[in-house]
Amino acid sequence: MLGFSVRSEAQFKEEAFTQNYNDYADSTGVADTTDRLFSFKEWGGAIAHKNTMKVGTMFAGAMFAPGTAQIYNKQYWKLPIVYGTIGGFAGVGGYYRSRYNKSVKAHSAWAEENSEIIQGGGMPSTPEPMIDTKAKNLSTWMFVGAGVCYWASLMDGVFCYDRSQHPLPGRATIYSLLFPGLGQAYNGEYWKIPIYQGGMITAGYFLYTNNTNYKRFKWIHNQATTPGVEYDGSISGETAKYYRDVYRRYRDYSILAVAAVYLLNVIDANVFAYMHDFEVSEDLSMQIEPTIILPDNQYAFSGRANVTDNAVGLRLGFTF
């Protein structure tokens, strides 16, 4: 293509690629060159039903203020469910966690008070208080329940957002953020769901296995190298250190694999939601023909005084 050019001076001006067609004093020009990810003004006005907002803005606001997505969608009857379930699970979890912490403190105080008697082989005058592990397990499950309800409130807000628009790239993206593969289902690409969910499960499996082996060899290494600890295992401290470092590296690779599959799932849902209506006809063709390029015209060619001749080049035309 460059071989058809007679005068190399007939090139585009550098300024042609940096032109701004809005006056910087104009508010519209500023708005066109600034991409705001989140606007409190837009979000607050939309919650008060004074204006609309994008699904991403609604989702971001609902992350910090649960229930606001339901307010924007005018589904006020869901607010008691959202606040009741999240607050109920969190409150019960906090109560049981408090019971567990009190039992731990009572056991620690008893052990400290009777440490000399126990070391001397005597019998403490008071029975040993038990650590309430059941309360710990219950609190953990309650906090998990609160997290699930919080996740469900976000999913509900996105699901009920302006159902007339389909497909909505923002909705597909958030679906994949909340649950890998759901964005692909929203786009109608169900065959991709096993790919991404299988990738997440596989990467998660290796993450769990490598992390378990890392902890195992770390414990063996600590036992074999800690002074005063009698260790009679078959694995030496140096060997345990080698495998500990190997599995730690594999664990880190597994974390990167999980993150990569998750990120690819989100990008895929977003891109193919945008391209949902993009259709390429069967009439695909490319036409190449010589052409005369005129300098100093509306195409912003170099306007140097010594460039007065026309330039010969190629014109490419694509039909799709």
Buried (B, 14 or more C-beta within 10 A) or exposed (E): EEEEBEBEBBBEBEEEEEEEEEEEEEEEBEEEEEEEEEBEEBBBBBBEEEEEBBBBBBBBBBBEEBBBBBBBBEBEEBBEBBBEBBEBBBEBBBBBBEBBBEBBEBBEEBEEEBEEEEEEEEEEEEEEBEBBEEBBEBBBBBBEBBBEBBEBBBBBBBBBBBEEEEBBBBBBBBBBBBBBBBBBBBBEBEEBBEBBBEBBBBBBEBBEBBBEBBBBBBEBBBBBBEEEEEEEEEBBBEBBBBBBBBBBEBBBBBBEBBEEBBEBBBEBBBEBBBEBEEEEEEEEEEEEEEBEBEBEEEEBBBEEEEBEEBBBBBEEEEEE
